[in-house]
Amino acid sequence: MSRQQTLIQRQAPCADRCVAYIIDDILSCIPFYFCIKDGIRDGRSIGKGMMGLRVVKFGTGQPATIVDSCLRNCCGICPCLLLITPGRRRFGDYIGGTIVIKDR
């Protein structure tokens, strides 16, 4: 099984991602947090960490960097699109080359 197939199997549930999004949205009042949130704690924003999620690079499974985080979050569109996009990845995940997985 390829690394990408393994990551797809570990993909985070939409409900967990939405709760993490709400938590992180509350914290977005902190300057620059919105852009770098997924790259400052080994691929875990505060909300994702609380929900047991992690953002990783789609090709390698390595934790997202600050650059990856900026790409995926500056191109972010409503998280509801997770329900209709192929592979439950939002537009920013495709641009940033990332995927959100269940880490625990």
N, C-alpha and C positions, 0 to 999 in steps of 0.2 A: 504494500500500500504506500502511495506517495505521501510526502509530508503535507501537501495541500489537501489530500483526501482526509488525512488524520485531523487536520485543523478544521475542516468542514464538519467532521463528525463531532467535534468538541465545541461547535458554535454555540454562543450564548443564546438562551431563550429571549424572545422579544420582550416579555414581561420584565425580566431582570434588567434588560438594557434600558427600558423605559423608566424604571425606578431609579437606576443609576443616573440617568439623564436628568431627572427631576432634582435629585440631590446635588448634582454638579451645577445645575442651572441656578440653584439657590446660592451656591458659592461663587458664581460668576461675577459677583460684585467686587471680588478681589482682582486688581489690575492684572491683565494678561493671563489669568487663570484659564479662561475659556480656550485659548489657543494652545497652551502648553500642558494642559491637565493630564493628558494621556502619556506624556513622555517624561514626567518628572519622578515617578515612583515605579520604575520598572514595568511600564505599560499599564499602570493602574491609576486612574484618577481616584479621588477620595470616594466618590459614589460607586465606581466600579470595584474598588477594593472592598467596600462594605457589602457588595452583592456577590463577591467571589468571581469577578470578571477581570479580564486582562485584554489589552489591545496588543496584537502581535503582527509582525510583518507576514503577509500572506505567503510569500515564497519560502521563508526560512523558519518561521515560528519564533524568531527572536523578538524580545519586547520592543515596542514602538519607541522611537527616539523623539526628541523635542521637534525635530524637523518633520517627522511622520505625523506627529500630533498636530502641528500647525497646518499641514496640508489637509488632513482629514477634517479638522474642525473649522477651518476657514471656508471649506467647500460644503459645510454641513447644510442639510435640508431637513425639514421636519422628520423626527424619528418615526412617524407613522408610516413613512415610505418603506420601512423595513418589511412591512407586510406584503408589499407588492414587487419589490426588487428581487431579481434572481439571487439565490443564495443568502437572502436576508442581510445583505450588506448595503449600507446606505451609500449615496453618491460619494461622500467624502472618503469612505473606505476604499472605493475603487481608485480615486485620485491619489490617496496616500499609500496605496498598496498594502492595506491592513485588513484585519478581520478581528472581531471581538469573540473571545472564547470563554467558556466556563473554566475557571482555573482551579476550583475546588468543589 
